[in-house]
Amino acid sequence: MNFHAGYENTLHTLFFVCFCVGVGYVAVSVLFSKICERLDALRAVFKPSLMAAFLMVFGGVGLIAQHRTAVAIAAGIAVLAASAATYLLVRYLKT
């Protein structure tokens, strides 16, 4: 019996959804950037570019890693990669 098969499918879905939401959010943000200029106070609190970057990196790395490693390791790698990418964006690009 393979007890991890359900977790792999669930994790694959999570990674895929995070990746798609991140990409979709970036596309919507670019298309409606003029409208969002009026919401500077809200953007300063939530930093949408950082949220989108975290979701995209988490989903993309998770999709790749799950095919090469165990489920728990893939999730850990995805979280570490997404956290590192977000940190680098904050540190060096001042987003």
MODELLER restraints for C-alpha pairs under 7 A, 6 or more apart:
rsr = mdl.restraints
at = mdl.atoms
rsr.add(forms.Gaussian(group=physical.xy_distance, feature=features.Distance(at['CA:8:A'], at['CA:71:A']), mean=6.02, stdev=0.5))
rsr.add(forms.Gaussian(group=physical.xy_distance, feature=features.Distance(at['CA:12:A'], at['CA:63:A']), mean=6.40, stdev=0.5))
rsr.add(forms.Gaussian(group=physical.xy_distance, feature=features.Distance(at['CA:15:A'], at['CA:58:A']), mean=6.76, stdev=0.5))
rsr.add(forms.Gaussian(group=physical.xy_distance, feature=features.Distance(at['CA:15:A'], at['CA:59:A']), mean=3.97, stdev=0.5))
rsr.add(forms.Gaussian(group=physical.xy_distance, feature=features.Distance(at['CA:15:A'], at['CA:60:A']), mean=6.84, stdev=0.5))
rsr.add(forms.Gaussian(group=physical.xy_distance, feature=features.Distance(at['CA:15:A'], at['CA:62:A']), mean=5.56, stdev=0.5))
rsr.add(forms.Gaussian(group=physical.xy_distance, feature=features.Distance(at['CA:15:A'], at['CA:63:A']), mean=5.82, stdev=0.5))
rsr.add(forms.Gaussian(group=physical.xy_distance, feature=features.Distance(at['CA:16:A'], at['CA:59:A']), mean=5.66, stdev=0.5))
rsr.add(forms.Gaussian(group=physical.xy_distance, feature=features.Distance(at['CA:16:A'], at['CA:63:A']), mean=6.76, stdev=0.5))
rsr.add(forms.Gaussian(group=physical.xy_distance, feature=features.Distance(at['CA:18:A'], at['CA:55:A']), mean=5.10, stdev=0.5))
rsr.add(forms.Gaussian(group=physical.xy_distance, feature=features.Distance(at['CA:18:A'], at['CA:56:A']), mean=6.27, stdev=0.5))
rsr.add(forms.Gaussian(group=physical.xy_distance, feature=features.Distance(at['CA:18:A'], at['CA:58:A']), mean=6.96, stdev=0.5))
rsr.add(forms.Gaussian(group=physical.xy_distance, feature=features.Distance(at['CA:18:A'], at['CA:59:A']), mean=4.90, stdev=0.5))
rsr.add(forms.Gaussian(group=physical.xy_distance, feature=features.Distance(at['CA:19:A'], at['CA:55:A']), mean=5.87, stdev=0.5))
rsr.add(forms.Gaussian(group=physical.xy_distance, feature=features.Distance(at['CA:19:A'], at['CA:56:A']), mean=4.43, stdev=0.5))
rsr.add(forms.Gaussian(group=physical.xy_distance, feature=features.Distance(at['CA:19:A'], at['CA:59:A']), mean=4.17, stdev=0.5))
rsr.add(forms.Gaussian(group=physical.xy_distance, feature=features.Distance(at['CA:19:A'], at['CA:60:A']), mean=5.71, stdev=0.5))
rsr.add(forms.Gaussian(group=physical.xy_distance, feature=features.Distance(at['CA:22:A'], at['CA:52:A']), mean=4.57, stdev=0.5))
rsr.add(forms.Gaussian(group=physical.xy_distance, feature=features.Distance(at['CA:22:A'], at['CA:53:A']), mean=6.70, stdev=0.5))
rsr.add(forms.Gaussian(group=physical.xy_distance, feature=features.Distance(at['CA:22:A'], at['CA:55:A']), mean=5.06, stdev=0.5))
rsr.add(forms.Gaussian(group=physical.xy_distance, feature=features.Distance(at['CA:22:A'], at['CA:56:A']), mean=4.70, stdev=0.5))
rsr.add(forms.Gaussian(group=physical.xy_distance, feature=features.Distance(at['CA:23:A'], at['CA:56:A']), mean=6.39, stdev=0.5))
rsr.add(forms.Gaussian(group=physical.xy_distance, feature=features.Distance(at['CA:25:A'], at['CA:52:A']), mean=6.31, stdev=0.5))
rsr.add(forms.Gaussian(group=physical.xy_distance, feature=features.Distance(at['CA:26:A'], at['CA:52:A']), mean=6.47, stdev=0.5))
rsr.add(forms.Gaussian(group=physical.xy_distance, feature=features.Distance(at['CA:50:A'], at['CA:86:A']), mean=6.06, stdev=0.5))
rsr.add(forms.Gaussian(group=physical.xy_distance, feature=features.Distance(at['CA:53:A'], at['CA:86:A']), mean=6.63, stdev=0.5))
rsr.add(forms.Gaussian(group=physical.xy_distance, feature=features.Distance(at['CA:54:A'], at['CA:82:A']), mean=4.96, stdev=0.5))
rsr.add(forms.Gaussian(group=physical.xy_distance, feature=features.Distance(at['CA:54:A'], at['CA:83:A']), mean=6.82, stdev=0.5))
rsr.add(forms.Gaussian(group=physical.xy_distance, feature=features.Distance(at['CA:54:A'], at['CA:86:A']), mean=5.98, stdev=0.5))
rsr.add(forms.Gaussian(group=physical.xy_distance, feature=features.Distance(at['CA:57:A'], at['CA:81:A']), mean=6.80, stdev=0.5))
rsr.add(forms.Gaussian(group=physical.xy_distance, feature=features.Distance(at['CA:57:A'], at['CA:82:A']), mean=5.03, stdev=0.5))
rsr.add(forms.Gaussian(group=physical.xy_distance, feature=features.Distance(at['CA:58:A'], at['CA:78:A']), mean=4.81, stdev=0.5))
rsr.add(forms.Gaussian(group=physical.xy_distance, feature=features.Distance(at['CA:58:A'], at['CA:79:A']), mean=5.99, stdev=0.5))
rsr.add(forms.Gaussian(group=physical.xy_distance, feature=features.Distance(at['CA:58:A'], at['CA:81:A']), mean=6.84, stdev=0.5))
rsr.add(forms.Gaussian(group=physical.xy_distance, feature=features.Distance(at['CA:58:A'], at['CA:82:A']), mean=4.98, stdev=0.5))
rsr.add(forms.Gaussian(group=physical.xy_distance, feature=features.Distance(at['CA:61:A'], at['CA:78:A']), mean=5.28, stdev=0.5))
rsr.add(forms.Gaussian(group=physical.xy_distance, feature=features.Distance(at['CA:62:A'], at['CA:74:A']), mean=5.79, stdev=0.5))
rsr.add(forms.Gaussian(group=physical.xy_distance, feature=features.Distance(at['CA:62:A'], at['CA:75:A']), mean=6.22, stdev=0.5))
rsr.add(forms.Gaussian(group=physical.xy_distance, feature=features.Distance(at['CA:62:A'], at['CA:78:A']), mean=4.89, stdev=0.5))
rsr.add(forms.Gaussian(group=physical.xy_distance, feature=features.Distance(at['CA:65:A'], at['CA:74:A']), mean=4.99, stdev=0.5))
rsr.add(forms.Gaussian(group=physical.xy_distance, feature=features.Distance(at['CA:66:A'], at['CA:74:A']), mean=5.04, stdev=0.5))
rsr.add(forms.Gaussian(group=physical.xy_distance, feature=features.Distance(at['CA:89:A'], at['CA:95:A']), mean=6.36, stdev=0.5))
